[in-house]
Amino acid sequence: MPWILILIILAGYIVFSCIRIVPQGYEYVIELLGRFKTIWPAGLHLKMPVVERIANKVNIKEMLLDGDLLPVITKDNVTMQIDSVVYFKVFDSHLFTYGITDALKAMDLLSATTLRNIIGEMTLDETLTSRETVNSKMRTVLDEATDQWGIKVTRVEIKNIVPPQQVKEAMEQQVTAERNKRAEILEAEGHKQSDILKAEGHKAALILDAEADKQKKILEAEAERQAQIERATGQADAIRRVEQANADGLRMLKDAGADETVLRLKSIEALATIADGNATKIFLPAELSGIAGLASGFGEMIKTSQEDAAKKKEPAQPEQKNIHQEPDFLNRKIV
């Protein structure tokens, strides 16, 4: 009875040890008596004891190979350090298991060699500005080389490019120079725009000043013209009034039947108006030659009137002027 129990326990252990569950994202490579038999996908499987074994548990999910900083030399003999990341996945577990001894180590060495070869064909400037080119070339080379290992390279990325210290300092100086250049260009552009705006403002001010001066001159000319019109109108009106008064006076004398003496007195008044001034000679028409005699008689009449008025005044009288003096215009030479 105890032997039966031991046999049952042993049989249960053997059966339990032969049950295998393959997790999702993995494949198991199964060997029978040391030779490849099959590949188990994800799920429940039963392995034959003793004669079958699991040769390899293959991760078929996408994986990455993170390389260390690698010293490389560019075409122009500049030594720098570059590290890269390779993304890949296993598409054939049989080739991955039996195609190479250590696939991951082989990929690491292959990626380093490929990176050195690609950078060696490029200059420093091309390396710094052509990351996409480097990535594409590395992916193509690695994918072709790893097909026989059951590996598919999906993507390659350059993480860091570390140039020498001198190159870094030169690059920083170049960047600083570019920033200063852009700042100077922007400042010069600002000054240019400012000068243009000032010139436009000055031009507009000059135009406004000229327009204002033009309007001022137009208004002054218009005011002067109006003033001249007003003065001319006033003078014309004054002359018309004087002529009208003279005409009215002559008409009144004519209507009153004035005699020759009155008319000669009017002529003397006209003569006095003509003689008013600094001229020493007066040219008169021949018809006025008799005016002098009339003026002399008129002077005697004024003298007699003044003497009669003087007799009526008080004895104490101030010094009398010479009343016998003839009018100034009578003393002038009449031609």
Buried (B, 14 or more C-beta within 10 A) or exposed (E): EEEEEEEEEEEEEEEEEBEBEBEEEBBBBBBEEEEEBEBBEBEEBEBEEEEBBBBBBBBBEEBEBEBEBBEBEBEEEBEBBBBBBBBBBBEBBBBBBBBBEEBEEBBBEBBBEBBBEBBEEBBBEBBBEBBEEBBBBBBEBBBEBBBEBBBBBEBBBBEEBEBEEEBEEEEEEEEEEEEEEEEEEEEEEEEEEEEEEEEEEEEEEEEEEEEEEEEEEEEEEEEEEEEEEEEEEEEEEEEEEEEEEEEEEEEEBEEEEBEEEEEBBBBBEEBBEBBEEEEEEBEBEEEBEEBEEBBEEBBEEEBEEEEEEEEEEEEEEEEEEEEEEEBEBBEEEBE
